[in-house]
Amino acid sequence: MPAWLTPKGRRRAKIRMRSSGKSTSKSAGSTSYFSMEKLTNYQYELAIGDTALTPEEWQQLVDSKAPLIHFRGQWMELNRDKMQEMLAFMQQQANDVPEMTVQQLLKKLAEESDSFELDVHDSLAQMLEKLVDNSQLEAIDNPKQLNAELREYQKRGVSWLRYLETLGLNGCLADDMGLGKTMQVITLLILEREQNQPAPTLLIVPTSVIGNWQKEIDKFAPHLTTLIHHGSAREQDTKAFKKLCGQHDVLITSYTLARKDAKLLGALHWRRIVLDEAQNIKNPVAAQTKAILKLNADSRLALTGTPVENRLMDLWSIFNFLNPGYLGKQAQFRKIYELPVQRDNDPIQSAILKKLIQPFILRRLKTDKNIIKDLPDKIENKIYCNLSKEQASLYEVVVQDVVAQLEETDGIQRQGLMLSTLMKLKQICNHPMQFLQDGSAFTPERSNKLERIGDMLEEAMAQGDSVLVFTQFTEIGEHLNRYLAKEKHYKTHYLHGGTTRVKREQMIADFQDPDTGPAVFVLSLKAGGVGITLTAANHVFHFDRWWNPAVENQATDRAFRIGQQKNVFVHKFVTLGTLEERIDQMITDKQKMADSIVGNDESWLTKLDNQAFKELIALNKHSIMEN
């Protein structure tokens, strides 16, 4: 076979780039060739395969008229027009090697890979290789100040984030839902504060997860100080705001306030800006997106569990935040990549785009073999939600009413009052409509729980996962089922006490059938909590809490049982500042002693004295989240 038909022979004539070995970085302690500076110490050479050529040798090949040439013992096919262009480029660069940023270098290597390559033995190439293959990075040690044990892939993720920042680059952590993106960011914050005291990090998140972020930081890194910038009482004086931020490690705010308080937030230079659920800036012309793009920081980080590669304009908008200009202007990107890739299925442009974005996106899937070996079979997470103002006002009215009655009742009447109060407060925590029973709108704007489960289900559905959603309330089950089917357009099933046996078996068979696609199965905790197998699901959501963990675990085991081929992710919703948070803590504490102390229902809570019960149901007003 002719050499030019073999993989080795097919290697094209290219311009090879190598660094001169001198660092141009002025950043103290940096070992990179560029960091935030320009890359200037590099040179070009002409090469075929592994062999470098002089301009004279190159010109001889260009001048040759034969379709095939015999070059150093090999027959090769060459594109002479292309080679002439490369020679002209080299002659142009002879006296003036322009400055180049690392972004420009990566862009050139991706878009002009048929003409340019890096010397594989060069330290520059080895440094860039670590961006696309994080297994080459040395995993961090588990920080002593982190109240958790990181999994191996999380340690590698933090190493990748730190490595990016040392190169002056910004990335997108796009791990699957449940793999611990929050934990990796918290670890990043801990590690940098072990070395020095940097400026605060600005964390911009959906309103529904503000409380969750604060709770997770308090739990896993209590030494980190957080400031929530939200609500009508937030600081709005620039001088006072700057002073307040200087006293905290992390400022947490919402996307809405990033727009409304753009001038205030823009008055500081942040150590880092982190966008959680970064798809919130997918509209590049939205005022919210424009405000965030103007903020100043040393580093930027985007978090998303949605596979952004499938929505190319979302991808462009996120990259416009991370590395402005890297993917070109919006119209240019649409013409060169979005239309050819999504409309025409152009494999060449698709491959170039993948090469462009690969160094900046770290996405691990829970189905990856290297990830599965790191994961336990069942991963449980608490999802902390805040009350809306409407929920908080309803909650407070119920609490004030019961406090007034509590001293005047005793015996069975007192127990009944306490149980009915617990029921009302749990309904309010779910959604105002459930408590009011007035047929009003079942919308996410009125309940952070509903908003949060909607966002999480969107991620799960995008990844092709099926899920179970448990609730103890039939009316909430009905509304959830209708909302997810009509508003979100998901395939849904709903199983409750009134479901006939035939209908029940039909729904289960359909859900378990691998050919029917991802679906949401809403179940009443009592009707669907035992006796059925639903191993097609690998996510289990507990929308409201049952006060005996054994009952919840039984429900979870509909998915987590023999026949389950995947890791199961369990998400338990807890409303901050309410009885849900306090009872969750009581259950956790009691489990440490003996499960037998906790009964099968809420009746054990009626044994509390009046003062303890008042403390249990009291509203923590700091946990109210204004829309």
N, C-alpha and C positions, 0 to 999 in steps of 0.2 A: 504493500500500500504506500502511495506517495506520502512523504512526511507532512505535506501541507494539509492532508486529510486527517491526520492524527490530532488529538487535543493539543499536543505540544507544538506541532507545526502550524496549527491554526492561530497561535498567539500572534496578535497583530503588532505592527510597528506602532510604537507609542512614544510620547514624551514622558520621561520618568522624572519625578520630582523627589528631591532629598533635602533634608535640612543640613545646615552647615555644622551643627553640633554646638552652636553657641546660643544661650538663652537670651531672648530680647525682653523678657518680662522684668518689670520694675517692681512687681509686687513682693513685699517682704515675705520671705518664707516660702515662696512659690517655686516649684521645680518645673513648671510647664514651659513650653516654648512660646506660648502666647498669652495665657491668662487673659487679662482684660486689654492687653496690649496688642499691637499689630505683629504679625509674623513677617519678619524681613530677612532673616538669615536662612535662605533656602536657595537652591539652584536647580536648573533643569538639565537633563541630558537626553539624547536620542537613544532609543533602545529597541531591539527586537528580541522578544522573549527575555532571557536573563542577560543578554549581551548588549553592552553599551557600544555605540558607534560614534565616530567623529563626524562632523558635518561633511567632510570630504567623502567618507565612505557612504554616507546617507545619500549624497548627491549622485554618486555613481549608480546606486540602486534606482534612484528616480529616473536617471538618464537611460537606464536599460529599457529596451523596447519589448523584450520577450514577456509573454504572459506569466511564465514561471521563471524563477531564478534559483540558481544553486548557490546557497549562502552558507559558508562555513560547514560544509558537509551535509546540508539539509536543502531539500527542494521546498520552496515556499512561494505562496501566492500573495502579492502585495497590491495595495491600492495606491497607485502612484500619485493621483490627484490629491489624495488625503495626505500623503507623505510630503508633497510639495508645500501644502498649507502648513504642516508642522515645521518644516524647515524655515519657512518665512517667519513663523511665530518665534522660532529660536533666534533667528537673526535680529528680530525686533527686540527681543529680551536681552540681547547680549550685553548692552551697556546700562540697561535700566531695569532692574528687577523690582516690580511694584510691591508695595506693602499689601498684605493679604490677611484678613481676619480668619479665625478658624472656621467661622460659618461660611465664608467665601470659599475656603479650601474644600470643605465638605460638599458644598454645592457644586463646585467644579468637578470633583471626583465622581459625583453621582450623575450629573447631567452630561459630562463629556468623557465618560468611562471608555469610549472607543478610542480616545486620543490621549488621555492622561492617566497616569497611575502613580502611586507612591512606591518608592523602593521598599520592598517588604522587609528588608533587613534594617531599615532606618528606624531610629528610636521614635520618630514622629508617627510612623505607621503603627508601631506597637502601641503607642499611647492612644491613637484613635481606635485601634482594634478593641480596646477595653470598653469603649463606649457601646459597641454593638454586641459584645460578648462579655457580660458582667461576671461570668464564671472565672474570668482571668483576674478579677479584682479580689484582693484579700478581704475576706469577710471581717466585719468589725467584731470586737468582743462585746459581750452583753454589758451595757453600762451598769455600774453598781447602783446608781440612783434611779434606775428604772424598776418599778415594782412589777416586773413580768419577765418571763423567759422568752426571748425572741426565737422564732423558728429560723432555720438556716436561710431560707429564701428571703426572709425579712432582713437578716443581717446583710445579705448581698445587695438587697434593694437600697439600704441606707448607704452602703459603700458606693453604690452607683450614684446616688444623689449627691454625696459629698465630692465624688470625683468630678462630676459635671460642674459643680460650683467652683472647684479649683481651676477648671479650664475656662471659667467665665461664661459658661453655657447654662441654659435654662431648659428643664425637661418636664415631661408629663408622666406621672406615675399612674398607670391605667390598669392596675391589677383587678382581677375579678372581684365582685362583691364578696365580702367575707374573708378576704385574705389579709386584711389588716393594714390598709393604707394609713389610717389614723395613727396606728402604733409606730409606723416607720417615720412619720413626720415628728411625732413626739420624741422619738429617739434622736433624730437629727438635731432637735432643739436642745436636748440634754447634752449631747456630745460637744456642741459648739460652746455651751456655757461652762463646760469643764475646763476649756482652754482660756476663755476670756469673757468679757461682759459686752456682747454686741448690742447694737440697737434693737428695739423690739421687732418682732415679726408680726405682720398684719395678716390676719386670717379672715378671708371673705367667704361666707358660706350662706346657703339658703336659711331663711329664718327658722325653718323647722328643725335644724340641726345645731343651732347655736348652743342650746343647753347640753346637747350630747357631747360636743367638743369640750366644753368646760368640765363636764363630769369626767370625761375620759382623761383629761390632763390632770385633774385633781386626784384621780384614782391611781394613775400610773406614774405620775411625776409631780407629787404634791409640792415639791420645792419650787416648781415653776409658777410664777405669778401670772394670772390671767385677768384681763379687764374686758368686760362686755360693754361694747358701745352700741346701745340700743335703747329704745323707749324715749318718752318725752322728757325724762329726767337726765338724759345723757349730757355730758359736758359739751358745750358748743362754743366756749370762749377759746380762741386759738392758743393764747399763752398758757392758760390753765390746762388745756388739753395736752399740749406738749409736755408740760411738767408731769402730768398724770401718766402719760405713756412712758416717760423715762423711768417711772417707778415699777413698770411691769415688763415681763418677758414677752407676752403675747397679747395683742388686742384682737378681739373677735367681734366682727360686725357682719351685717347682712348685705346682699347685693343691692337691695333698695337704698340702704343708707350710703353705700359706696357712691351712689349717684347723688343723693340728696346732700350729703356732707362731703362732696368731692373736694371743695376748697379746704376744708378742715383737715381731711386726710392727706391732702396734697402738701400741707405745710410741713410735713415731716419727711425725712429720708429714712426709709425702713430698711432693716437688715434683709428682709425677705417678704415678698407678697405671695401668699398661698391662696389659690382658688380651689375650694372644694366644690364638687359637682360643676366642673369647669364648663360643661355644656351650657351653663347659664349665660355665657358670653358668645353663644353661637351666632347671634345676629350682630354683624359688625357695625351696622348703622344705628343700633339702639343707643340711647343716651347713657344707659348703664354701662355698656361695653366701652364707649368712648371715654367715660369718666375713669374707668379702671385703667385704661391704657395710658392715661396721663400721670398716674401715680409713680413716685420715684422709689427705687429699691436697688440694693446690690444684686439681689437674685430674685428670680420668679419661679414659681412651681405651680403646675396645674395637676389636680387630682380628678380622675373620672373613672367610673367602672364601665362606662358605655364604650363599646368598640368604635372609636372615632374614625377608624379607617373606612367604615361603611358609609359615612356621611362627610363627603369631602369638603364642603363649605364650612361645616362645623370644625373640621380639622384645620382649615386655613385660619379661621378666627382664633382658635386656641394658639396656633403657632404665631399669629400676629401679636398676641400677648407675650408669648415666651421669647421669641427671637424675631422681632419685627423686620420685615423685608426678606427674610430667608426664603419664603415660598413665593416671593414676588407680590405685586399688587393684586387685588381681588379679581379684577377683570382678566388680567394676565394668567392667573392661576386657573380661572374657569376655562379659558381658551386652551391652555396647554395641558391641563390635567383633568379637571372635573368632567368636561364634555367627552374627551377621548376615552377616559377610564369608565365612567358610569353609563354613557350613552353608546359608545362604540366598542366597549370591552377591548381597548387597545392594550395588548400585552406589554409592549415596549414602554409606553408611558406609565403604565401601572408599575412595572419593575423599577423605573427611574424614580417614581414618587416614593416607592417603598424604601429605596436606597437613601433617598433624601431624609425621610423622617425617622428611619430606624435608629440612628444614634441618640435621638431625643425622646423616644417613647419606650418605657419599660412596662410591658404587659405580660403578666403571668396568669395562666388559666388554671382553675382548680382541677382540670383534667390532665394537665401536664404531668408526666411521670415523675419528674424531679420535685414537683410540688406535692403530689399525692403522698410521697414517702415522708414528707415533713409534717403532714397534717394528721391529727387524730381523726377517728371515724366520724365523730360528732363534735361540731364546734358551736358553742353557745355564746350569743352576744346579747347584751341589754341595749335596747334602742331608747334613749332618753328623749322625751318630747316635752315641750312647754305648753302651758295653757294659753289659749287666745284670750283677749280681753273679755269677750262675751262669755267664754267658759268660766273665767275667773269670777266675774260678777255673779253668775248663777251659783257657783260653788260657795261663794261667801254668804249668799242669802240662805242657802240650806244649812250651812254651819251655824250661823247666828240663830236660826230658828231652832235647831236641835239643842244648842247650848242653853237656850231659854227654857226648854221643856225638860231637860235631863234631870235637873234637881227636883222636879215635881213628880217624877215617876219612879217606880221600883218594880222588882219581880219580873213577871212575864211581859208586862207592859213596857218596862224599860228595855228588855231584850229585843222586843219587837221594834221599838223606836230606833235602837242602835242598828239593827239589821236593815231596816228600811232606809236609814241614813246612808249606810255603806252602799246600798244598791243605787240610790240617787246620785251619790258622788262618783261612783264608777261610770254611770251613764253619762254624766257631765264630762268626765275625762275622755270618753269615747267621742261624743259629738253632741252639741247643744240640742239638735233635733231629736235625739233619742230621749233626752230628759223632758223636753217640752212637749213631745208627742203632739205637735201641732201641724205636722205635714209640711214643715218648712224645708228649705233647700238643703240637701245632703251634699255640701260642697267642701273642698279642702281648705278654702279660705277661712272656714269657721273652726277647723280642727287640725292642729299640727300632726296628730296621729294619722289622720286620713291623708294629709299631704305627704307625710314621710313614707307611708306604705305604698302610696302611688308611685313615688320616685324609685323606691327599692324594687317594686314589681316591674317597673319599666326596664331596669337593668337586667333583672332575671329573665324577662321575656326576650330581651335583645340577645341574650346569650343562649336562648333555646332551652331554658330550664323550666320545669314544672314546679308548682308550689302548692302548699297547703296553708290555708288561713283559718285559724281557730278562734271562735268567739263563744262566750257563754250566753250571749243574748240573741234570740231568734230574730228580733227586729233589726239588729245591726247586721246579722248575716244576710238578711233579705236585701238591705240597702247596699251593703258591700257588693253583693253579687250583681245587683242591677247597675251600680255605678261602674264596676269593672267591665261589665259586658257592654253597656250602652255608651259610657263616656270614654273608656280606655280601649274599647273594642277588642278585649281579650276573650279567648274561649274560656267559659266558666262552667262550673257545676256547683250546686248547692245542696248539701245534705243536712237535714234537720229531723226532729222527732216525728214530723208528719209525713216524711217521705215513704212511699210504699216500697215493699221489698223488691218488686220487679224493677221499679225506677232506680232504686238504690244500686242493685246489681248491674243494671245497664250503665249507669254513670261510672261505677268503679271500673268496669271492663273497658269502657271508652277511654278513661283517664290512663289506665295501665297499658293501653295499646300503643306501642312505640311509633306506629304509623300515623297517629292522629295529631301529632305536633304538641308544642307546649301549651299548658292550660293552668288555670287557677281553680283549685278546689276549695270552696268555702264550706266549713263544717261547724255545726253546733258542737261544742265541747262534749256534751253528754251523749248526743246521738252518734257522733263520729269519732269519739275518743277511744273506743275499744272495738275489738273484734273484726277490724277490716285491715287489708293490706294495700298500701298506696305507695309502693316503692318507686313509682315513676317520678315522684317528687324528690328533690334534693334540697329544697328550702322549706322550712316550717316557720310560719309567723303566728305568734300569740298576740292577737290584737288587743285583748284585755286579759287580765291575770286572774287565775283561780288561786285561792289562797292556800292550796295544798300542792306542793311541788310534785307529789306522786301522781296526781291527776293530770297535771301538765305533761309530765314525762310519759305517761301512758298514751297521751294524744300524740306526742312527738314520735313515739314508737310505731305509729302508723307508717311512717316513712323509714325510720331507723330500725330495720329488722332484717331477718334472713331474706336474701334475695336482692338487697340494696347493693348496687354496683358502684355507687358514688359516695363521696363524703357528704354528710348531711349538715346543713347550716341552720341553726335554730335562732330566731330573732324574737326576743321578748320585749314588748313595748311597756315602758314605764313613764308615767307622767310626773315630771319634776315638781317639787313643792307641794305635793298632794298626799293623800293617804296611800296612793299607789307606791310612791317612793319609800314611805316609811314601812309599809307592810312588806315590801320587797326586802328591805333591810332586816326586818324582824324574822322573816322566813329564812334568810341567809344565816342569821345568827342562831336560830333554833335548829337548823340543819346541822350546825356544828355540834350541837348537844345531842339531840335525838329527834328523829322525824315523828316519833309517836306523840310528841307534845302538840304538834299541829294536827288539828282534826281534818275531816273531809270537807268541811265548808267553813263559812265565816263565824260559826257559832262560838268558836274559841275566843274570838275577839270581844264578845259580849261579857267575858269574865274580867275585862279590864275595869278598873274603877273610873269614876267620872272624870277625874283630872287627866288620867292616862288616855282616856278615849278622846277628850278634847284636844290633847296634844297630837294624837294620832291623825285627827281629821283637819287640824288647823291648816290654813293656807299660807304658804310662804310667798309673800307678794313679790319677792325678787325673781321668782320663777315665771312671772307673767310675761308673755311675749306679745308686744303690740304689733299689729299688722303693718 
